Amino acid sequence: MSNKIMPNGWALVKLGDLVVDPKKDLVDGPFGSYLKAEEYTDHGIPVLKIQNIKANQFLDRSINYISEEKAKSLSRHSFVSGDLIITKLSDPLGLCCKVPKKYTYGIIVADLMRLRPNNLVVNNQFLIYAINCNVVQDQFKAITKGTTRPRVNLTIVRDINLSLPPLPEQHRIVAKIEELFSSLDKGIESLKTAQQQLKVYRQAVLKWAFEGKLTNKDIVNGKLPDSWQWISFSDLIKISQNGLSKRNSKEGLDFKVLRLSDIESLSISYSFPRYIKLSKEESDKYRLYDGDLVCIRVNGSKDLVGRLVIIKEKDAASGWAFCDHFIRFSLDASITIAPFYFYYFQLDTVRKYVQENMVSSAGQNTVSQGTMRSLVVPLPPVHEQNTIVAEIESRLSVCDKIEETIEQGLKQAEVLRQSILKKAFEGRLVPQDPNDEPASVLLARIMAEREKNKPENLPRCQPEKTQA
């Protein structure tokens, strides 16, 4: 909590205070060498990974399994349904959710922690909300500040501070949060539905455009307008080439070198350009010109491979070259304009063709010049291409504005979610009840019982006295 006064009956506790045995009830996964990818099977005991854990949400996908024999050897790192799982690696880390009922037993990987709360002290769902709120998340950030690969250890996690209300108040807080979140989630669902509808509409606009329906009144389905023709994309290309593979040299002309990190929303970002020196021969070959189409040739994301970026006049004037993650297409300006095919390559049918013909290896996806050049594309007269592009941009600009409004709504929903949690953990969401047993009293009693029941504190049998 902040420096505000603690609500009546609340106590400042450590996460390790909320379990029966800190060393057994808050554990992490096994070292990587103890659980290897080649030991995964298609069935058996489930293994939870970092991609299954979000804030208050279990993502039931990409579940791997191991044999029962292997699981027995890793029993210290096991979970049961109802346990809490916390991420101990990644950014952001410290995300927490509950194991669903369907997974009655399993193993966690090294990047996760399993927490088994003492339900005599804390409500599980209350604890999930507490760990995912900004107060605790800020503690995780402070712990890992300055590290290149954020990670926490169990000792630090056990010492994380939490504000703990009386147990009955925890139940009331959870009920109120879930009531408010239920309404909030319905609003978010409506916004996401609208997003999906916009995607459908965008594709419909593009489909109509490239069937000629935006510029021709009488179109027979499945047929192009009389003035159009189907043509190989390669027939429109004057120059196609992969980018520069060299990294730098001491002499030459300074150019910005286009990298994958410089692409943002299929446009060039000038935020963090990297410079490279090129010889006159290299600059002639690899500099980008107004109207060039740059194709993303290789990327970890299948959705980005084969996407096009238009080089605009300001990009050409700024002096950009391009690296070997891209293919440059210079089109024949006498018969076509670049924006027409920039939009054509966004069609779902084109994206499907590219994804079916890309090569995937070692987490990277690659499309070849040959694949891109072999696409069959429509070719209307140039004046009609200009009209179609203007129609597309007019309609999609409306979509962009609606999309922006939806994004703002989603961000505001997340702000509201955190505001609800902040109120909850400051004791302002539900009224306090003076009849509730204070959290400190309850915790002290539980801790005393824990101490009393330690093996070394149990009474020992006294040997019987022998008669003289």
C-alpha positions as CSV (number, residue, x, y, z in Angstrom):
1,M,0.0,0.0,0.0
2,S,0.9,3.7,-0.1
3,N,1.6,5.8,2.9
4,K,-2.1,6.0,3.7
5,I,-3.4,4.7,7.0
6,M,-4.2,1.0,6.9
7,P,-8.0,0.3,7.1
8,N,-9.3,-1.1,10.4
9,G,-8.7,-4.8,10.8
10,W,-6.1,-4.9,7.9
11,A,-2.5,-6.1,8.3
12,L,0.6,-5.6,6.2
13,V,1.9,-9.1,5.5
14,K,4.5,-10.9,3.4
15,L,3.4,-13.4,0.7
16,G,5.3,-16.1,2.6
17,D,3.0,-15.6,5.6
18,L,0.0,-16.7,3.6
19,V,1.0,-20.4,3.2
20,V,1.3,-23.2,5.6
21,D,4.9,-24.1,4.8
22,P,6.9,-21.4,2.7
23,K,9.4,-23.9,1.4
24,K,6.8,-26.4,0.2
25,D,3.9,-24.2,-0.7
26,L,5.8,-21.6,-2.8
27,V,8.1,-23.4,-5.2
28,D,9.5,-22.9,-8.7
29,G,10.0,-25.2,-11.6
30,P,12.9,-27.5,-12.2
31,F,16.2,-26.4,-13.8
32,G,16.1,-26.6,-17.6
33,S,18.4,-29.6,-17.6
34,Y,16.0,-31.6,-15.4
35,L,13.1,-31.1,-17.9
36,K,14.0,-31.1,-21.6
37,A,11.8,-30.5,-24.7
38,E,12.7,-33.9,-26.1
39,E,11.0,-35.5,-23.0
40,Y,7.6,-34.0,-24.0
41,T,4.9,-36.4,-25.2
42,D,1.4,-36.1,-26.7
43,H,-0.3,-37.4,-23.6
44,G,0.4,-38.1,-19.9
45,I,1.0,-35.6,-17.1
46,P,0.5,-32.0,-18.3
47,V,3.3,-29.4,-18.1
48,L,2.4,-25.7,-17.8
49,K,4.6,-23.1,-19.5
50,I,4.9,-19.4,-19.3
51,Q,2.6,-18.9,-22.3
52,N,-0.3,-20.5,-20.4
53,I,-0.3,-17.8,-17.7
54,K,-1.9,-14.3,-18.0
55,A,-3.2,-11.9,-15.3
56,N,-6.2,-13.8,-13.8
57,Q,-6.5,-15.9,-17.0
58,F,-5.3,-19.4,-17.8
59,L,-4.7,-19.9,-21.5
60,D,-5.5,-23.5,-22.3
61,R,-3.3,-24.0,-25.3
62,S,-0.1,-25.6,-26.5
63,I,-0.1,-27.9,-23.4
64,N,2.8,-30.5,-23.4
65,Y,2.9,-33.7,-21.4
66,I,5.5,-35.9,-19.8
67,S,5.4,-39.5,-18.6
68,E,4.2,-40.4,-15.1
69,E,7.6,-41.7,-14.3
70,K,9.2,-38.4,-15.2
71,A,6.5,-36.5,-13.3
72,K,7.3,-38.5,-10.1
73,S,10.9,-37.5,-10.3
74,L,9.8,-33.8,-10.5
75,S,7.1,-34.1,-7.8
76,R,8.5,-31.1,-5.9
77,H,7.5,-28.9,-8.8
78,S,4.0,-30.2,-9.1
79,F,0.6,-28.5,-9.0
80,V,-3.0,-29.5,-8.4
81,S,-6.2,-27.8,-9.6
82,G,-6.9,-24.7,-7.6
83,D,-3.2,-23.8,-7.1
84,L,-1.9,-20.4,-8.1
85,I,0.7,-20.1,-10.8
86,I,3.0,-17.1,-11.1
87,T,5.4,-16.1,-13.9
88,K,9.0,-15.6,-12.6
89,L,10.5,-14.7,-16.0
90,S,9.5,-12.5,-18.9
91,D,8.2,-8.9,-19.1
92,P,5.9,-8.3,-17.3
93,L,6.6,-11.0,-14.8
94,G,4.6,-11.8,-11.6
95,L,1.4,-12.5,-13.5
96,C,-0.9,-14.9,-11.6
97,C,-3.8,-17.2,-12.4
98,K,-5.5,-20.3,-11.0
99,V,-5.0,-23.8,-12.3
100,P,-8.4,-24.9,-13.8
101,K,-10.3,-27.9,-12.5
102,K,-9.6,-30.0,-15.6
103,Y,-5.9,-30.2,-14.7
104,T,-5.9,-32.2,-11.5
105,Y,-2.2,-32.7,-11.4
106,G,0.9,-31.6,-13.4
107,I,4.3,-30.0,-13.4
108,I,5.5,-26.4,-14.0
109,V,8.5,-25.4,-16.0
110,A,11.5,-23.4,-14.6
111,D,10.0,-20.0,-15.6
112,L,7.0,-20.4,-13.3
113,M,6.2,-20.6,-9.5
114,R,3.4,-22.6,-7.8
115,L,1.7,-21.0,-4.8
116,R,-0.6,-23.0,-2.5
117,P,-2.3,-20.5,-0.2
118,N,-3.5,-21.2,3.3
119,N,-7.3,-20.8,2.9
120,L,-7.7,-20.3,6.7
121,V,-5.9,-16.9,6.1
122,V,-6.6,-15.8,2.6
123,N,-9.2,-16.2,-0.2
124,N,-7.5,-17.6,-3.3
125,Q,-9.2,-15.3,-5.7
126,F,-8.5,-12.3,-3.5
127,L,-4.8,-13.2,-3.6
128,I,-4.9,-13.5,-7.4
129,Y,-6.3,-10.0,-7.7
130,A,-3.8,-8.7,-5.2
131,I,-0.8,-10.2,-7.0
132,N,-2.0,-8.8,-10.4
133,C,-2.7,-5.3,-9.1
134,N,-0.3,-2.4,-9.7
135,V,0.9,-2.3,-6.0
136,V,2.4,-5.8,-6.2
137,Q,3.4,-5.6,-9.9
138,D,5.4,-2.4,-9.1
139,Q,7.3,-4.5,-6.5
140,F,8.2,-7.0,-9.2
141,K,9.4,-4.2,-11.4
142,A,11.5,-2.7,-8.7
143,I,13.1,-6.1,-8.0
144,T,14.1,-6.6,-11.6
145,K,15.0,-3.0,-12.5
146,G,18.0,-2.8,-14.8
147,T,18.2,-6.5,-15.6
148,T,18.3,-7.5,-19.3
149,R,16.3,-10.7,-18.7
150,P,13.9,-10.1,-15.8
151,R,13.7,-13.0,-13.3
152,V,13.0,-13.3,-9.6
153,N,14.0,-15.9,-7.0
154,L,11.7,-17.5,-4.4
155,T,13.3,-15.7,-1.4
156,I,12.5,-12.3,-2.8
157,V,9.0,-13.4,-3.8
158,R,8.2,-14.7,-0.3
159,D,9.1,-11.2,1.0
160,I,6.7,-9.3,-1.3
161,N,4.3,-7.1,0.8
162,L,0.5,-7.4,0.7
163,S,-2.3,-5.6,2.5
164,L,-4.5,-8.3,4.0
165,P,-8.1,-7.5,5.2
166,P,-10.1,-9.8,7.6
167,L,-11.1,-13.0,5.8
168,P,-14.9,-12.1,5.6
169,E,-14.0,-8.8,4.1
170,Q,-11.8,-10.6,1.5
171,H,-14.9,-12.6,0.5
172,R,-16.9,-9.3,0.1
173,I,-14.2,-7.7,-1.9
174,V,-13.9,-10.6,-4.3
175,A,-17.7,-10.6,-4.8
176,K,-17.7,-6.9,-5.5
177,I,-14.7,-7.0,-7.9
178,E,-16.3,-9.9,-9.8
179,E,-19.6,-8.0,-10.1
180,L,-17.8,-4.9,-11.5
181,F,-15.4,-6.9,-13.7
182,S,-18.4,-8.8,-15.2
183,S,-19.9,-5.5,-16.4
184,L,-16.5,-4.3,-17.6
185,D,-15.8,-7.5,-19.5
186,K,-19.1,-7.3,-21.3
187,G,-18.1,-3.8,-22.5
188,I,-14.7,-5.1,-23.6
189,E,-16.3,-8.0,-25.4
190,S,-18.5,-5.5,-27.4
191,L,-15.5,-3.4,-28.3
192,K,-13.6,-6.5,-29.5
193,T,-16.6,-7.7,-31.5
194,A,-16.6,-4.3,-33.2
195,Q,-12.9,-4.7,-34.0
196,Q,-13.6,-8.0,-35.6
197,Q,-16.5,-6.5,-37.6
198,L,-14.1,-3.8,-38.8
199,K,-11.6,-6.4,-40.0
200,V,-14.4,-8.1,-42.0
201,Y,-15.5,-4.7,-43.5
202,R,-11.9,-3.9,-44.5
203,Q,-11.6,-7.2,-46.3
204,A,-15.0,-6.6,-48.0
205,V,-13.8,-3.2,-49.2
206,L,-10.6,-4.7,-50.6
207,K,-12.5,-7.6,-52.3
208,W,-15.0,-5.2,-53.9
209,A,-12.2,-3.0,-55.1
210,F,-10.2,-5.7,-56.8
211,E,-13.3,-7.3,-58.3
212,G,-13.9,-3.8,-59.9
213,K,-17.1,-3.3,-58.0
214,L,-16.1,0.1,-56.6
215,T,-15.6,1.6,-60.0
216,N,-18.0,-0.4,-62.3
217,K,-21.7,-0.6,-61.8
218,D,-22.5,-3.7,-63.8
219,I,-20.2,-6.5,-62.8
220,V,-20.8,-10.2,-63.3
221,N,-19.6,-12.1,-60.2
222,G,-16.4,-14.0,-61.0
223,K,-15.5,-11.9,-64.0
224,L,-13.2,-8.8,-64.3
225,P,-14.4,-5.6,-66.0
226,D,-13.8,-5.5,-69.8
227,S,-10.9,-3.1,-69.4
228,W,-9.1,-5.3,-66.8
229,Q,-6.9,-8.3,-67.3
230,W,-5.2,-11.0,-65.1
231,I,-1.4,-10.7,-65.3
232,S,1.6,-12.2,-63.5
233,F,3.0,-9.9,-60.8
234,S,6.5,-10.5,-62.4
235,D,5.3,-8.8,-65.6
236,L,4.8,-5.5,-63.6
237,I,8.2,-5.6,-62.0
238,K,11.2,-3.7,-63.5
239,I,13.6,-4.6,-60.6
240,S,13.4,-7.1,-57.8
241,Q,16.2,-7.9,-55.4
242,N,17.0,-9.0,-51.9
243,G,18.6,-6.4,-49.6
244,L,22.1,-5.7,-48.3
245,S,23.7,-8.4,-46.1
246,K,26.8,-6.3,-45.1
247,R,26.8,-4.7,-41.7
248,N,29.0,-1.7,-41.9
249,S,32.3,-0.3,-43.3
250,K,34.7,2.6,-42.4
251,E,34.3,4.5,-45.7
252,G,31.4,5.6,-47.9
253,L,28.2,7.6,-47.9
254,D,25.9,7.6,-44.8
255,F,22.6,5.9,-45.3
256,K,19.8,4.8,-42.9
257,V,19.5,1.0,-43.2
258,L,15.9,-0.3,-43.1
259,R,15.5,-3.1,-40.6
260,L,12.5,-5.0,-39.3
261,S,12.4,-2.8,-36.2
262,D,11.9,0.2,-38.4
263,I,8.6,-1.0,-39.7
264,E,5.5,0.1,-37.8
265,S,2.0,-0.4,-39.1
266,L,3.4,-1.1,-42.6
267,S,5.2,2.3,-42.7
268,I,8.7,3.4,-42.0
269,S,9.3,4.6,-38.4
270,Y,12.1,7.2,-37.9
271,S,12.3,6.7,-34.2
272,F,15.6,4.8,-33.9
273,P,17.3,4.7,-37.3
274,R,20.6,2.9,-37.7
275,Y,23.2,4.3,-40.1
276,I,25.6,2.4,-42.4
277,K,28.3,3.6,-44.8
278,L,27.9,2.4,-48.4
279,S,30.1,2.8,-51.5
280,K,28.8,4.6,-54.5
281,E,28.2,1.2,-56.2
282,E,26.3,-0.1,-53.2
283,S,24.2,3.0,-52.7
284,D,23.2,2.9,-56.4
285,K,22.1,-0.7,-55.9
286,Y,20.5,-0.7,-52.5
287,R,19.0,2.8,-51.9
288,L,15.2,3.0,-51.9
289,Y,13.3,5.2,-54.3
290,D,9.9,6.9,-54.3
291,G,7.3,4.3,-55.3
292,D,9.3,1.2,-54.4
293,L,7.5,-1.6,-52.7
294,V,9.5,-3.3,-50.0
295,C,8.4,-6.8,-49.1
296,I,9.1,-8.4,-45.7
297,R,11.1,-11.5,-46.7
298,V,11.8,-13.1,-43.4
299,N,10.3,-12.7,-39.9
300,G,9.3,-14.8,-36.8
301,S,5.7,-13.7,-37.4
302,K,3.9,-15.5,-40.2
303,D,1.5,-12.6,-40.4
304,L,4.2,-10.1,-41.3
305,V,6.0,-12.2,-44.0
306,G,5.0,-11.1,-47.5
307,R,3.6,-7.7,-46.3
308,L,4.5,-4.7,-48.3
309,V,5.7,-1.2,-47.4
310,I,5.5,1.7,-49.8
311,I,8.5,4.0,-50.0
312,K,7.2,7.5,-50.1
313,E,8.9,10.7,-51.4
314,K,10.1,11.7,-47.9
315,D,11.6,8.2,-47.3
316,A,13.5,8.4,-50.6
317,A,14.8,11.9,-49.8
318,S,16.0,10.8,-46.3
319,G,18.3,8.3,-47.8
320,W,17.2,4.7,-46.9
321,A,18.9,1.5,-48.0
322,F,17.4,-1.9,-47.1
323,C,18.8,-5.0,-45.4
324,D,18.5,-8.6,-46.5
325,H,15.3,-9.2,-44.5
326,F,13.5,-7.4,-47.4
327,I,12.8,-7.7,-51.1
328,R,12.6,-4.5,-53.2
329,F,10.1,-4.4,-56.1
330,S,10.3,-1.5,-58.5
331,L,7.2,-1.5,-60.7
332,D,6.7,-0.3,-64.2
333,A,5.1,3.2,-63.5
334,S,3.8,3.4,-67.1
335,I,1.1,0.7,-66.4
336,T,0.7,0.7,-62.6
337,I,0.9,2.5,-59.3
338,A,2.5,1.1,-56.2
339,P,-0.5,1.8,-53.8
340,F,-2.8,-0.4,-55.8
341,Y,-0.7,-3.5,-55.2
342,F,0.1,-2.4,-51.6
343,Y,-3.6,-2.8,-50.9
344,Y,-4.0,-5.9,-53.1
345,F,-1.4,-7.8,-51.1
346,Q,-3.5,-7.2,-48.0
347,L,-6.3,-9.4,-49.3
348,D,-7.0,-12.5,-47.3
349,T,-6.7,-14.7,-50.4
350,V,-3.2,-13.3,-51.1
351,R,-2.1,-13.7,-47.5
352,K,-3.3,-17.3,-47.6
353,Y,-1.2,-17.9,-50.8
354,V,1.9,-16.4,-49.2
355,Q,1.6,-18.3,-46.0
356,E,1.0,-21.6,-47.8
357,N,4.2,-21.1,-49.8
358,M,6.6,-19.7,-47.2
359,V,9.3,-21.8,-45.7
360,S,9.5,-22.1,-41.9
361,S,12.7,-23.2,-40.0
362,A,14.2,-22.5,-36.6
363,G,11.4,-20.1,-35.7
364,Q,11.8,-18.0,-38.8
365,N,9.5,-17.8,-41.8
366,T,10.7,-16.9,-45.3
367,V,9.1,-16.1,-48.6
368,S,11.1,-16.1,-51.8
369,Q,11.1,-13.6,-54.7
370,G,9.8,-16.4,-56.9
371,T,6.8,-16.9,-54.7
372,M,5.9,-13.2,-54.7
373,R,6.6,-12.8,-58.4
374,S,4.4,-15.8,-59.4
375,L,1.2,-14.2,-57.9
376,V,-1.5,-13.6,-60.5
377,V,-2.9,-10.1,-60.0
378,P,-5.6,-7.9,-61.7
379,L,-4.4,-5.0,-63.9
380,P,-6.9,-2.2,-64.6
381,P,-6.1,1.0,-66.5
382,V,-3.8,3.4,-64.5
383,H,-6.6,6.0,-64.2
384,E,-8.9,3.4,-62.7
385,Q,-6.2,2.2,-60.3
386,N,-5.9,5.8,-59.0
387,T,-9.7,6.0,-58.6
388,I,-9.8,2.6,-56.7
389,V,-6.9,3.6,-54.4
390,A,-8.8,6.9,-53.5
391,E,-12.0,4.9,-52.8
392,I,-10.2,2.4,-50.6
393,E,-8.4,5.1,-48.6
394,S,-11.5,7.1,-48.2
395,R,-13.4,4.1,-46.7
396,L,-10.5,2.7,-44.7
397,S,-9.8,6.1,-43.1
398,V,-13.2,5.9,-41.5
399,C,-12.3,2.4,-40.2
400,D,-9.0,3.8,-38.9
401,K,-10.9,6.5,-36.9
402,I,-13.3,3.9,-35.5
403,E,-10.4,1.6,-34.7
404,E,-8.7,4.4,-32.8
405,T,-11.8,5.1,-30.7
406,I,-12.1,1.3,-29.9
407,E,-8.4,1.2,-28.9
408,Q,-9.0,4.2,-26.6
409,G,-12.0,2.4,-25.1
410,L,-10.0,-0.7,-24.4
411,K,-7.2,1.3,-22.8
412,Q,-9.7,3.1,-20.6
413,A,-11.3,-0.2,-19.6
414,E,-7.8,-1.4,-18.4
415,V,-7.4,1.9,-16.5
416,L,-10.8,1.3,-14.9
417,R,-9.9,-2.3,-14.0
418,Q,-6.8,-1.1,-12.2
419,S,-8.8,1.7,-10.5
420,I,-11.2,-0.9,-9.1
421,L,-8.3,-3.0,-7.8
422,K,-6.7,0.1,-6.3
423,K,-9.9,0.9,-4.4
424,A,-10.2,-2.7,-3.3
425,F,-6.7,-2.8,-1.8
426,E,-7.1,0.5,-0.1
427,G,-10.2,-0.7,1.7
428,R,-12.5,1.6,-0.2
429,L,-14.5,-0.9,-2.3
430,V,-16.7,-2.5,0.4
431,P,-17.5,-1.4,3.9
432,Q,-15.6,-2.7,6.9
433,D,-17.4,-4.7,9.5
434,P,-16.2,-4.1,13.1
435,N,-17.3,-7.7,14.0
436,D,-14.7,-9.2,11.6
437,E,-11.7,-10.8,13.3
438,P,-8.7,-8.5,12.4
439,A,-6.3,-10.1,9.9
440,S,-3.4,-9.6,12.3
441,V,-5.2,-11.6,15.1
442,L,-6.1,-14.4,12.7
443,L,-2.6,-14.5,11.2
444,A,-1.0,-14.5,14.7
445,R,-3.1,-17.5,15.8
446,I,-2.3,-19.4,12.6
447,M,1.4,-18.7,12.9
448,A,1.4,-19.8,16.5
449,E,-0.2,-23.1,15.5
450,R,2.3,-23.5,12.7
451,E,5.2,-23.0,15.2
452,K,3.6,-25.3,17.7
453,N,3.2,-28.1,15.2
454,K,6.8,-28.0,14.0
455,P,8.4,-31.4,14.5
456,E,11.0,-30.1,16.9
457,N,8.3,-28.5,19.1
458,L,6.1,-31.5,19.5
459,P,6.2,-33.1,23.0
460,R,8.6,-36.0,23.3
461,C,7.9,-39.3,25.0
462,Q,9.7,-39.5,28.4
463,P,11.3,-42.9,29.2
464,E,9.6,-44.8,32.0
465,K,11.4,-44.7,35.4
466,T,12.8,-48.0,36.5
467,Q,12.5,-49.1,40.1
468,A,15.7,-49.4,42.2
